Structure formats: structure tokens, C-alpha cells
Amino acid sequence: MPTPEILPVAQALAVWGPLKNLPPGSTVRPGIERFLAAPTPEARRAALARESSLLRLLDLHQQLGILREDPGERARQFAALLVIPSEDILAAIRDKRSSEALTLLQTCFEFGQGAHLGKHEAARLCLLEMWGLRVRGPNMKFALYPNGILHSGGGSTHEEMARQFVSEGHGGGPPLAGGLLTRTAQFAFEFDLSSTAFRANGVQPGQIPAAFKRWLRNTGADETKVSFAFLP
């Protein structure tokens, strides 16, 4: 049952077409409800970041001091959505009219016409886990999929990670390689290709840094400030 603060927002969203086609278990609707009912700009940003791994990464890269001067179009879209009053967004929904605000809402929450590929989410969550590593602390398992897609799975085995990748809707098929990643300094990491479940047949060590750096850049970071060293 929605709280009194969220109830009017939930009632307005109930008639909006793009939200009716969400898959079971989706957190988008309650996320948008929290966003539109948030009482302060800080609470609005927190509600959006809770749903968006990309915004969390943009904020993290800014905190780390490696956000590019131009972090990309998506960063501008987040900024644009965050300054649109909730009343304007709700009015557009109630009036059943198209508007830039509703387009931005779908783009930033990544549903409807703004839906993204699950593989992108897998790579972003892998970066978030990477940044959560402590220097010289425990390592993390990662896997490389075709087209430079990265995936990690907390304390799961590589076999469990592969099953999670499919069950969470990120894609199908086994990874090309798997290994361990360790943080050796603030912006330095070491990796191997030690997975016994997924041998790195045909995968060159240089493909791993290339994949990590690609996704760092795609999430607003200056990838040249981050290094990855191979441990044979």
C-alpha cells in the first residue's frame, strides 16, 4: 500500500501506458513513485540513483576525481530530468500528452522507449563491484562475454555467475573467459584468467583491460587514469 505521500503519484502513474508493460518484479514503478514524491532535490537524486546504476557510477567517478569534463549525453539527460518539477511530469501524464519530460523519465529510468540492454547493466554492476574492492583486500571474480561485456557475481563461483547472467536477463551462452581482479592502488588493478570453469580459449590478456576501460569511458570516467596489469 503506497504511503500518503506517494499515493497521489501512484494514482497518476496507474494510467500511464509505458508502465503497464513492465516485467514482473520490476522496481521501476516504485522507483519513479519515490522520485516524483521526493520532497527535496537531494531526495530526488537519491531516488533516481537507487534505480540507475549508471547515475551511481557517474556520481562515483566524480567523487573519485576521474569524471571526464564531458561525461556524455546520458549525464546531461540526468541533469535535465532532475530540474523538471514533479508537478510538470505528472501533469503531462494526466493530460496524456507527449513531452520532453516523459521522454527523459523513460530514458533515465531505462524503460519503455528508453529501455537498455541487460548486458549494459551487467557491465555497470561489475564496475560498481570493482570500485568497492579494498586496496590489497579480497579480490573479485569476473567474466568476459562476447562484445566486451563484463559480469561479476559477488561471492559466486564462475559457474554460478554464468547461470546468474542468463537468469537475470543479461544474455545467453557461456563467457569467453573468467578470472580474478585485485585492487592494488586507488586506480590500479591486477587480474588473471584463472577460471577452471571457463578456459580463456582464444582470449588475449589485453582484451580484459580493453573491456574494463571501454565501460569506464561509457560511464563517464577518464579511463586513461585506471590501469590493469595481467598476472600470468
Secondary structure, 3 states (H helix, E strand, C coil): CCCCCCHHHHHHHCCCHHHHCCCCCCCHHHHHHHHHHCCCHHHHHHHHHHHCHHHHHHHHHHHHCCECCCCCHHHHHHHHHHCCCHHHHHHHHHCCCCCHHHHHHHHHHCCHHHCCCHHHHHHHHHHHHHHCCCCCCCCEEEEEEHHHEEEECCCCCHHHHHHHHHHCCCCCCCCCEEEEEEEEECCEEEECCCCCCCCCCCCCCCHHHHHHHHHHHHCCECHHHCEEEECC
